[in-house]
Structure formats: C-alpha cells, structure tokens
Amino acid sequence: MWLHYVNGSWQETLPPGRGSLFGDGVFETLHIYRGKVLFLTDHLRRLRQALQTLHLNLPFPIEALAAQVQALAAPFERARLKLIVQRAGEGTYMPPSTAGEVWAFLQPLADALFPLGPAQRVVVFPTPFLTYTPWSRYKTLSALGYVQAAAYAQAHRCDDALVLSTDGGLAETTRANLFFWDGAVLRTPSLRSGCIAGILRTHILRLAATSGIPTEEGTYPIESLATASEVFTTNVLQGIRPVLGVIGQGSSFRTGPDTLAAQLAHLLRQKLL
C-alpha cells in the first residue's frame, strides 16, 4: 500500500511510476513553432536509440508517435512539448519488463527571438559529476546533478551553470551544449565528456562545416575558456545563447551582431524558418 502525506494526514494513493522511483526512462523536449515540431526527425531518431540502449519499447510504432506529436503541435504558434517514456510497472532495481509508458506535457510559450537568444552569465558548478556511459548522450530521467547545478546557478544569480565531467573537464551546462570560439576553431566538448548529444549541437556542427568554419570535438579543461573570444550554448528551445562571462573566473566574451554566434543564428534561421 502506498501512502501520500497531504494536508496533515496520510492518504492511500496510487504508486509512483518507475520514472519517479528510479529515474528509469528518457525524455525529449520538442520546440513547436508555427504548428510544427522543429527537428522532429532528429528527436525521434535519438529517442529510438535511447530506447534501444535502455531496453524499452513503445506501446505503438514510432511512426505513430510522430503522427500524434504533429497533431498535438498543430494548434500552437509556439510551445514546448516534453515527451517522456518510462518503464511500466513497479518492482525493484530489477526491471519488471521492457514495456514503456508514454507521457506528454504541453506548455505554450511567449513569442521570443529565435534562434539567437539573450546573452547570459554562467557560473561553474564546483562538483564534477558527468561521466561517459552508453546512455549519457541521451536525456534520462536521472537528473539530480543538473537540478543541484541549476540551484547553484540561481543562488549565484546566474542564468545557468557549467557542469564538468568527473575528470574536471568542460562538458555542458544544466540545459544546453557548450561551444567556444578562439577566432580560428569552433570547439565543443566531446560526447566522451558525458554531455548530451544535443540536437542543435549536431546542427551547429553541420552548419559550421558547410560554412567553412573549422570545428573540433575534444576534452578541454576549464582554463580553455581563457583564450576564447566567444562562448555560447545551444538547445532547441533557447536556440543559440551567447555567454557574457563566467562568474568567478575573471572572463568575459564578445557578444553582438558581428559575432560568430550571430552568424550561425542567421544561417540556422534561413534553414529552419
């Protein structure tokens, strides 16, 4: 019997799902723009790969999910759609089955600049916690480290926090992938850092390659940002967001219309919108 403490008393309730109990599931956050889902094919490809890695099955073909998502998106000018797939059943750490349950959360968004978002200030979360695993590139429901890092950023009056891999290297932020530019090469942490294989991260790397901008994915210490002229983050909801500086590091970076971030945002807008 499951009990929930509400308004001063224990009340019998339904059991929480395995997503709440064990973080046993994955999610995708989709950007709806003018009734369509941006990057839908990429999201579904990543979701399929994640489900295969975690040995989870949808209750219907993924093609049917695509059609349902498009139908949900159609009424909205701009919105956020979060798809969650968690393992069905209760059980212990031992998975009871491979059956997945699907949840969707829709949130209308105010019209905003896209794909170039407002500049931000970030802080380094002092506890390195990311490590490479077969599932680290996907958005799993095990998000405690990101929650703690986001709370740390809020306490320091910053927009976001840089999170590090367990070897102390740069990985990503609590909600986005990280890029930095020294005037010659556009760099981003490798997936070996434990960072998410972001959808927009992939598209920015492709845009840079087709535009003749040298790119590199690698392992970088925090000190690498000292030689960067620009730093920006990417995710499908916020687009490209320049970083003004890293609090406590004595670093500041270029922002504005004549930057590489602005150039890439322009190219992305032409491609998508």
Protein Blocks (a to p, Z undefined) as FASTA:
>chain_A
ZZddeehiacddddddfklmnopacddddddeehiaehklmmmmmmmmmmmmnopacfbd
fklmmmmmmmmmmmpmbdcdddddddedebdmbdfbfcdcdddddddddddddfbdcddd
ddddfbdfbdcdfklmpccfblklmmmmmmmmmmnopabdcdddfkopafbdfkbccddd
ehlaccdddfknopacdfklmmmmmmmmmnopacddddddfklmmmpcbdcdddfklopa
ddfbdehklpacdedjkbfklmmmmmmmmmmZZ
